[in-house]
Amino acid sequence: MNQVILILGGTKEAAELAEKLVAELPVARIISSLAGRTKEPSPLAGEVRIGGFGGPDGLARFLIQNEVTRFIDATHPFAKTISANAKIAAKKTGLDLEIRTRQPWQKHTGDLWIEVTSLEEARKEIPAGARVLLALGSQYIDIFNTVDHAHFIVRMVDEPSTPLPLPHHTMIIGKPGNLGEETAILKQFSITHILCRNSGGQGAYAKIEAARALKIPVIIVEQSV
């Protein structure tokens, strides 16, 4: 029987894993599952499934109906719901769940981190007059709509379908760049603070390196227990 591999992805590491498995297992069916928050995700090797499963029971049904033989969680540290559902679905179906969730970033000498465990705490750490690079994703914007003492530079992969509810903000459309590009953005927009989640991986790490070099504080939301 040919292998059917389901990867819970959405990260650079998951994309690299899919590419590796497609190359190594040409007769296997490799399926990458994405949440669907990005309108035009980058091309992935193998099959791509977009959208939710309908909770752990829906995920278990998908595993059974598609005769999945190998189940991999390659999401980021904040994908708590799907990771929890994956554990339940694996138990229901008797599959082993390979957990390849990427590790959060580690603080290095020179990092000016303000570490918090929630967006509510992060909001309280924004000082008056700050110019904040908000690198969180559209689903986490609303909590800052009462912050009128700072200016947000909001980076999103896709143009929002409705105006942002922030009193003072500037939009940047695009994905995180390399160290030089991130440094240029921080300088161009006179950023005084970065606000982001500690989601780990290399894809978005350049802004942390740029902040370190420019001595810019990072309000960083750590994964809560």
N, C-alpha and C positions, 0 to 999 in steps of 0.2 A: 504494500500500500504506500502510495506517495505521501510525503509529509504535507500537512497544511499548517502553516505557522501564522499565528495572529500576533502582531506587534501593536501594543498600545503606545502610540508615538506622539508626534507633535514637537519633538526636539531634534536638534541637529544630530545628536548621537543615535536616535532612533532611525533617522534617514540613512545614516552611514551603515547601521546594522542591516537595514533592509537591502541596501546595495550589496553588501558583503554576502548576505544569504542568497540573494538572487544569483550572484556569480558562482557561489560554491555549490548551490543546490538547484541546477537548471530545471529539474523536473518537479520540484516542489512548488506548492502554491504559497506565495508570501503575501500576506495581507497586512497593510498598515492602516490603523484606525486613527483618524484625526477628529478633534472636537468640532471643527468647522468654523472657528472664530475668524480665520483669515479667508478673505474672499477668493484669492487666487494663490493657494499654497504652491510652494516650489515643487517641481516634478519629483516623483519618488519612484524608485525601482519596485517592480511588482504591482500588485493591486492596491487600490486605495479605497477605503471606506470612510465616509464623512458623516458625522452626526452621532448622537447618543444612542445607547442601546435600550434605554428604558429600565435602568436600574440593574441590580445584580441578576434578577431572574431573566431579564431580556438578554443580558450578556451571556448567561448560561445557555439560553436557547440558541443564540448565535453560535456558540462553541459546538453545541451538539449538532445543529442543522448543517453546519459547514464541516463537520467531522475534523475539527481542529485537533492536531496531535501535539503541538508545541505552543505554549502560551507565554508571552513575554511582556512584562510591564517596563517600558523604557520611557516613561513620562518624567516630568521634572518634580522637584520636591514638594511643590504646592498643589499638585494634582491629586488632592486627598480623596475626593469623591470617587473618581474612577479607579484609583488604586485600592480603595476599600472595597468597591464593588468587585474588582478583579479577584481579590482574595476570597470573597464569598462565592463567586461563580466558579472559581477553581475547585473549591471544596465541594460544591454541588455536583460538579461534573467528574471529579476524581482526577483532574489534571494537575500536574505540578506547575506552579507559577514561578517563572524565572524573573526575579526582580533585578532590573538593571537601571533603576531610578538613579539619575546622576546625583553626585554629591554636591552639597552647597559650597559656595566659595569660602575660602579661609582668609581670615584677616592677616595682612602682612604689615611689616614695619613701614610706617609712612601713611597707612590708611587712616583716614579720619572718619571712622564709622560711628554713627549714632544708631545703636542697635535697639530695635523695638520688636514686639511680637504681634502687632496688629496695625491696621491702617488707621484706626482711631488714635493710637499712640503716635503714629507717624505724623498725623495732622497736627498734633499738639507741639511737635518739635519744629514746625516751620516758623522761623522768626519774621518779624515785621520787616518789610522791604526786600525780602528774599526773592531771587529769581531762580525758580526750581525747575530742573529738568525732570518731568514726570514721566517715568518709563514703566508703566504698569499694565497697559492694555485698557481698552474701552470699558470693560465691565467693572473697573475699579475707580472710575472717575467721580461718580456722584457724591462720594463721601467728602470730596473737597469743594463742593459747590458753595459752602458758606465761608470759605477762606477768601476774604477780600483785602487782606493785608500783604499779599504776596502776588507775584506774577508767575504763572506756570508756562513753561515751554513743554508742550505735550507732543510726544512722539507716538505715532500709530502707524501700523503697517498699511491700513486701509483708511481712506477718507471716511469719516463718520457720516451716517445717513441723516442725522439730525444735529443741530448746533450743540456744542458742548455746554453744560450748565455752569461753567466756571466764570466768575466775574471778570478776571483779567488773565488772558492767555494768548499764546501764539502756537500755531500748529506746525509740526514737522511731519510729513508723510514719508515713510520709508523704514527700512530695517536698520538695526544697529550696524555700524561700520567697523573698520579696523581702528587701530590706535590713532593713526594720523587723522582720520576722519572724525573720530569722537573728540579728539583734542580741538580740532577746528570748530566743531559745533559748540563746545563749551566756551571757547573764546568768542566766537561770533555772537552768541546770544548773552554774553556776560553772565554765565551761570554762576550762582553762588552756592547752590546745593543740588544734589541729585537725590531723588526719591525713587527707590526701586525695591523689588523683592529679591531675596537671596535665592535665586532660582538655579544657580550653579551653571556649569557648562562653559564652553568657550565662546559660543555664538554672541553673547551679550557682555562678555567680560571686559572688552576694551574700554568701556566707559569707566569701569572701576580703576583700570590702570591709568587712564587719563586723569581721573580725579586725584589719584595718588600723586601723580607728577605735578599737578597744578595746585595741590593742597586744598582741594575742594571737599567739604564735608559730604558724606553720603548717609542719608537717612535710610537705613536698610532694614526691611522687614524680614526677620528671621522666621523660620518655620516653627510654629508653636507645637508643643507636645500634645 
